[in-house]
Every structure is written in structure tokens, then in C-alpha cells.
Amino acid sequence: MAGVLDGVDMRTKLAGHNRLELLLFRLGGRQRFGINVFKVQEVIQCPPLTEIPQSNPVILGIANMRGRTIAIIDLSRAIGAAPIGDHREKFVIVTEYNRKVQGFLVDSVDRIVNMNWEEILPPPKGAAHGTYMTAVTQVDNELIEIIDVEKVLKEVVGGQEEVSDGIIKERAEDMPAQHVLMVDDSSVARKQVTRVLEQMGVEFTTANDGQQALELLLQWLDEGKDVENWLSLVISDVEMPRMDGYSLTKAIREHPQLRHLHVILHTSLSGVFNKSMVQKVGANDFLPKWEPDTLAMMVQEFLQRHADARAKNA
């Protein structure tokens, strides 16, 4: 299976064209699931594991892989289903999220499919509430569920929730009211970012994917808003149903009344690939998830830039 994951250069060309590749797998039943290949480092047969006393019950143990130690998570149990069982004959999908490497134990791995983000759809209304499903798609006339891995990792690993004391600066009395558009298909990620914005006292609007965000921007223009002056910042995830963050940024840059908007891409995808894509699609910056202090500092910087630009043009 590792050979299937070769050819990163080819997959890099998909980004910015609203395309992705999904690795399909099963967790024990007939249902197939998908994960973005860009988050996958390799797929291996489950190695020997060392149990960790008093660890989260979904963590089967740790494995030593090429000189590094990584946690192996029973993905089926992590999403509330039955444990996968004897791990020795199963597979591990080694992934990188938020600059951390972990392995997800799965029952079997199917194949990789090349898709358009327009084919990745939000779950039916009401179906995703309280579940770990962040999107769905169809392959071979079969429903494929895409798991909200950020929710899984938050529950298993945890992490810093609040901005540290001293990071958020007191807003100047003459600072104009500022508005932020926050775009992410993960409810966990939206709550994490909006919690920071609330701590900063900044008004915001949320959207669940790039298409909804673009429709909001165009709606505001139709309503007569001077969006570039009113909207201080767009914070967007990269991986989203219907329209990804790269394509949203590209659409903003190509619109004459939106092209000067400040855009930060906020994503769990790691590596230098993202930095090159920031330049390619015209985003202002890239921020890995989840670092509330860094997010707060970057948001403050861009809000100040926007306020300075408004004062200069006044």
C-alpha cells in the first residue's frame, strides 16, 4: 500500500483546483470511510505495540517506527463503534495532523480515489449532530463517510483551549468595530477559533465550507456593504466539502471587490507544501491548527493592518 502513496508532486498539483485524493478504508463492517491522502504518511501492517498504563482506552499502545514513537488509536472505538479486535492482522494509517504524528488502526484499506471537492458534501441535516461524520461522498454508488478526525484527536489527546494571559492586547478606544469571517466544516474547529475571537472581543460570522463563505461574501456585496472595509479578516480551513480553502482564496483574489481581503489559511495539514500553496493561491498567511496563542497573535496583527489601511484610506 505504501507504493500507492508515492508521487506527492502529482497530488500537489491537485491543490488549488478544488480536487483531492481520498484513501478509502473499513473499520470492521461493510461501511467504507475516507481520509485525505495529504494527511497520510504511510499505510503499514500493525507493528508490535507497547501498552501504556492508564492511557485513554482508545489508545491501543505505542509503536516504535523508524526511530520515533507514535500512539496507535483504535479509530473504530474512538468514534463510538465496536473495537476492531486483534490488531496483529490489521493495518495502521500513519497520519500527520497539526504537526503531530499518530497512527489509526483500521480493519482494512481499500484504495485511493481522485475526486473533486464539489463531490464531497456536508452530511444530511441532523445526521452529523453528535457524530464523528464531517462529510460524505459517493464512490461506486456507495456512501463514503469522512470522519471528523479533529474531533477524535481533541477527545483523545486534548490540548490548550484558552489564550494564555498577556497574549491578547487591550483594544484601543479609537479602534473601529471589526468583523471576521471564520470558515471550517468541523464544528470543533469552529468552536476553537470563535472562542479565541470571543476572548478578543471581535465580532464574527461563521460558514461551514468555502462555497457557503463565497455566497456570504457575494450576498454582502449585493446588500451594498463595502466588504473590504467592513470585513477585517477571513480565517479559512483548507479541507472542506463543496469548495476547499485554496479555491475560496483564489475566488476572493479574482473578484475585483474582494481581492484585497486579508485571508489566513488555518489547517491541520502540515509541511512546506502549505507554505507554497499560500503563495500560489494568494493567501496572506498560513497557520497550523491548533495553537490558540499563535492564532490570537496573528489575528491581532491582521486586525491592526486592516485598521491602519482603513485609517489611511479615510
VMD Tcl script that draws the C-alpha trace (Angstrom):
set ca {
  {0.00 0.00 0.00}
  {2.94 2.35 0.68}
  {3.65 2.44 -3.05}
  {0.21 3.87 -3.70}
  {1.18 6.87 -1.58}
  {4.17 7.73 -3.77}
  {4.02 10.60 -6.26}
  {3.47 13.56 -3.95}
  {4.32 16.01 -6.75}
  {1.39 14.71 -8.77}
  {-1.04 15.15 -5.88}
  {0.30 18.62 -5.09}
  {-0.94 19.73 -8.50}
  {-4.49 18.87 -7.42}
  {-4.49 21.60 -4.77}
  {-5.86 24.93 -5.92}
  {-8.12 23.14 -8.41}
  {-10.71 22.07 -5.82}
  {-9.54 18.46 -6.05}
  {-8.29 15.89 -3.55}
  {-7.45 12.23 -3.18}
  {-9.19 10.07 -0.59}
  {-7.77 6.91 0.94}
  {-10.70 4.52 1.49}
  {-10.74 2.06 4.39}
  {-13.03 -0.04 6.58}
  {-13.32 -0.33 10.35}
  {-14.73 -3.84 10.54}
  {-18.14 -3.67 8.88}
  {-19.22 -3.04 5.30}
  {-19.21 0.76 5.67}
  {-16.27 2.47 3.95}
  {-14.63 5.63 5.26}
  {-12.27 8.17 3.70}
  {-9.30 10.30 4.73}
  {-7.43 12.93 2.71}
  {-4.21 11.43 1.34}
  {-2.31 14.63 2.15}
  {-2.63 13.72 5.84}
  {-1.33 10.19 5.30}
  {2.37 9.42 5.59}
  {2.13 5.67 5.01}
  {-0.03 2.57 5.48}
  {1.53 -0.43 7.23}
  {0.54 -3.70 8.84}
  {0.14 -3.06 12.56}
  {3.56 -3.33 14.26}
  {4.14 -4.73 17.78}
  {2.61 -2.44 20.40}
  {3.62 -1.49 23.91}
  {0.66 -0.76 26.17}
  {0.58 2.46 28.16}
  {-0.88 2.08 31.67}
  {-3.79 4.42 32.49}
  {-3.89 5.85 28.95}
  {-7.07 6.72 27.10}
  {-8.82 3.38 26.35}
  {-8.90 4.10 22.60}
  {-5.08 4.21 22.53}
  {-4.01 0.61 21.98}
  {-0.38 1.37 22.72}
  {2.72 2.91 21.22}
  {4.86 1.66 18.36}
  {8.49 2.33 17.56}
  {8.70 3.28 13.89}
  {11.98 4.32 12.28}
  {13.36 5.74 15.47}
  {10.23 7.57 16.61}
  {7.46 6.55 18.98}
  {3.85 7.11 17.93}
  {0.50 6.37 19.56}
  {-1.81 3.88 17.81}
  {-5.50 4.76 18.12}
  {-8.34 2.28 17.55}
  {-10.30 4.54 15.20}
  {-13.45 2.42 15.39}
  {-13.60 2.64 19.17}
  {-12.70 6.35 19.06}
  {-15.87 7.12 17.08}
  {-18.08 5.08 19.39}
  {-18.22 1.82 17.44}
  {-17.03 -1.64 18.49}
  {-13.27 -2.14 18.98}
  {-11.53 -3.54 15.92}
  {-10.21 -6.57 17.80}
  {-6.92 -8.40 17.39}
  {-4.66 -5.69 15.98}
  {-1.91 -8.04 14.77}
  {-3.64 -8.76 11.45}
  {-4.91 -5.21 10.91}
  {-3.49 -2.07 9.33}
  {-2.30 1.30 10.61}
  {-2.78 4.54 8.70}
  {0.08 6.79 9.84}
  {-1.08 10.40 9.69}
  {0.17 13.87 10.49}
  {-2.24 16.41 11.97}
  {-1.25 19.72 13.49}
  {2.43 18.74 13.19}
  {1.85 15.63 15.33}
  {2.15 12.07 14.02}
  {-0.20 9.28 15.13}
  {-1.47 6.00 13.75}
  {-5.09 4.97 13.27}
  {-5.79 1.25 13.47}
  {-8.25 0.17 10.75}
  {-9.57 -3.22 9.70}
  {-8.64 -2.99 6.02}
  {-7.51 -0.47 3.42}
  {-9.23 -0.29 0.04}
  {-7.72 2.16 -2.47}
  {-7.15 5.81 -3.31}
  {-9.69 7.74 -5.39}
  {-9.20 11.10 -7.10}
  {-12.19 13.40 -6.52}
  {-13.45 16.96 -6.81}
  {-14.32 18.78 -3.58}
  {-17.71 19.51 -5.17}
  {-18.39 15.77 -4.82}
  {-17.66 15.94 -1.07}
  {-20.90 17.02 0.59}
  {-21.92 18.03 4.11}
  {-23.80 15.30 6.00}
  {-27.59 15.39 5.72}
  {-29.10 17.91 8.12}
  {-29.40 16.40 11.57}
  {-27.29 13.37 10.68}
  {-23.98 14.82 11.85}
  {-25.14 16.15 15.22}
  {-23.29 14.30 17.96}
  {-21.49 12.04 15.46}
  {-17.96 11.98 14.07}
  {-19.02 12.47 10.46}
  {-17.85 15.72 8.87}
  {-18.72 14.97 5.21}
  {-19.98 12.29 2.84}
  {-19.43 11.32 -0.77}
  {-20.33 8.56 -3.24}
  {-17.89 6.03 -4.70}
  {-19.14 3.07 -6.77}
  {-22.73 4.04 -5.80}
  {-21.78 3.55 -2.15}
  {-21.89 6.19 0.59}
  {-18.44 7.03 1.97}
  {-18.23 8.71 5.38}
  {-15.42 11.17 6.09}
  {-14.58 11.25 9.78}
  {-14.02 14.46 11.74}
  {-10.51 13.49 12.81}
  {-10.03 16.83 14.58}
  {-12.89 15.92 16.91}
  {-11.37 12.48 17.53}
  {-7.94 13.91 18.37}
  {-9.38 16.62 20.60}
  {-11.16 13.97 22.66}
  {-8.19 11.61 22.77}
  {-5.22 13.97 23.02}
  {-6.81 17.20 24.26}
  {-4.85 20.44 24.03}
  {-4.79 24.06 25.05}
  {-8.22 25.68 24.77}
  {-7.81 29.25 26.00}
  {-5.42 32.01 25.01}
  {-2.66 32.46 27.60}
  {-2.64 35.50 29.85}
  {-0.86 38.50 28.38}
  {-1.29 37.48 24.73}
  {-4.42 39.49 23.97}
  {-3.72 43.20 23.94}
  {-6.27 45.68 25.21}
  {-8.11 47.20 22.27}
  {-7.56 50.92 21.77}
  {-10.63 53.05 22.43}
  {-10.48 54.52 18.92}
  {-10.18 51.07 17.28}
  {-13.14 50.73 14.87}
  {-15.53 47.78 15.11}
  {-14.06 44.82 13.25}
  {-15.63 41.70 11.75}
  {-14.09 38.31 10.93}
  {-15.41 35.54 8.65}
  {-14.46 32.10 10.03}
  {-14.80 29.12 7.64}
  {-14.48 25.47 8.68}
  {-16.53 22.30 8.20}
  {-15.51 20.91 11.60}
  {-17.76 22.08 14.42}
  {-14.89 21.50 16.85}
  {-12.55 23.74 14.83}
  {-15.20 26.47 14.50}
  {-15.74 26.48 18.27}
  {-12.00 26.62 18.92}
  {-11.46 29.64 16.69}
  {-14.61 31.51 17.69}
  {-13.68 31.03 21.36}
  {-10.45 32.95 20.66}
  {-12.36 35.67 18.78}
  {-14.79 35.97 21.68}
  {-11.87 36.34 24.10}
  {-10.59 39.15 21.88}
  {-13.97 40.87 21.74}
  {-14.17 40.60 17.93}
  {-17.47 40.12 16.07}
  {-17.58 37.21 13.65}
  {-19.69 35.23 11.18}
  {-19.14 31.50 10.58}
  {-19.53 29.41 7.42}
  {-19.37 25.62 7.10}
  {-17.47 25.44 3.81}
  {-15.86 27.55 1.10}
  {-18.95 27.65 -1.07}
  {-21.11 28.98 1.76}
  {-18.42 31.54 2.60}
  {-18.22 32.78 -1.00}
  {-22.02 33.01 -1.18}
  {-21.98 35.09 2.03}
  {-19.36 37.45 0.62}
  {-21.35 37.94 -2.60}
  {-24.56 38.40 -0.60}
  {-22.92 41.14 1.47}
  {-21.82 42.86 -1.73}
  {-25.38 42.65 -3.09}
  {-26.63 44.23 0.14}
  {-24.39 47.21 -0.52}
  {-21.72 46.51 2.10}
  {-18.23 47.82 1.47}
  {-16.91 44.37 2.30}
  {-13.19 45.15 2.06}
  {-13.58 47.91 4.66}
  {-16.18 46.18 6.85}
  {-14.63 42.70 6.90}
  {-11.24 42.75 8.59}
  {-10.17 39.15 8.04}
  {-11.12 35.75 6.58}
  {-9.88 32.70 8.51}
  {-10.42 29.57 6.43}
  {-9.79 25.87 6.78}
  {-8.31 24.14 3.72}
  {-10.19 20.82 3.58}
  {-13.93 21.44 3.21}
  {-16.88 19.97 1.30}
  {-18.03 21.61 -1.95}
  {-15.20 24.20 -2.08}
  {-11.85 23.98 -0.31}
  {-9.93 26.86 1.24}
  {-7.47 27.14 -1.63}
  {-10.28 27.60 -4.15}
  {-12.08 30.06 -1.86}
  {-8.92 32.17 -1.59}
  {-8.43 32.02 -5.35}
  {-12.05 33.17 -5.92}
  {-11.56 36.07 -3.49}
  {-8.38 37.20 -5.25}
  {-10.10 37.07 -8.64}
  {-13.08 39.24 -7.54}
  {-12.48 42.99 -8.05}
  {-14.43 43.97 -4.91}
  {-12.92 41.30 -2.65}
  {-9.35 40.88 -3.85}
  {-7.78 42.98 -1.08}
  {-9.32 40.97 1.77}
  {-6.85 39.54 4.28}
  {-7.01 35.71 4.24}
  {-5.40 33.29 6.70}
  {-5.49 29.57 5.89}
  {-5.92 27.67 9.16}
  {-5.37 23.94 8.69}
  {-4.31 20.69 10.28}
  {-2.38 19.84 7.11}
  {1.33 20.21 7.85}
  {4.55 20.78 5.98}
  {6.19 23.09 3.46}
  {3.52 22.16 0.91}
  {1.09 24.57 2.59}
  {3.56 27.47 2.50}
  {3.98 27.08 -1.25}
  {0.21 26.83 -1.71}
  {-0.30 30.04 0.31}
  {1.80 31.85 -2.29}
  {0.18 30.05 -5.22}
  {-3.43 30.95 -4.31}
  {-2.62 34.38 -2.83}
  {-3.43 33.89 0.86}
  {-1.76 36.28 3.29}
  {-0.56 33.64 5.71}
  {-0.79 30.03 6.88}
  {-1.40 28.87 10.44}
  {-1.31 25.23 11.63}
  {-4.04 24.04 13.98}
  {-4.38 24.10 16.96}
  {-2.35 26.92 18.59}
  {-4.66 29.45 20.30}
  {-1.83 31.78 21.35}
  {-0.37 31.91 17.83}
  {-3.85 32.36 16.35}
  {-4.59 35.25 18.71}
  {-1.30 36.98 17.90}
  {-1.77 36.55 14.15}
  {-5.39 37.77 14.27}
  {-4.32 40.85 16.26}
  {-1.63 41.60 13.67}
  {-4.05 41.39 10.75}
  {-6.76 43.37 12.53}
  {-4.22 46.13 13.14}
  {-3.14 46.03 9.48}
  {-6.76 46.36 8.41}
  {-7.40 49.24 10.84}
  {-4.28 51.05 9.58}
  {-5.37 50.59 5.97}
  {-8.84 51.98 6.75}
  {-7.33 55.00 8.51}
  {-5.00 55.64 5.59}
  {-7.86 55.49 3.05}
  {-10.25 57.57 5.15}
}
mol new
graphics top color blue
foreach p $ca { graphics top sphere $p radius 0.5 }
foreach p [lrange $ca 0 end-1] q [lrange $ca 1 end] { graphics top cylinder $p $q radius 0.2 }
display resetview
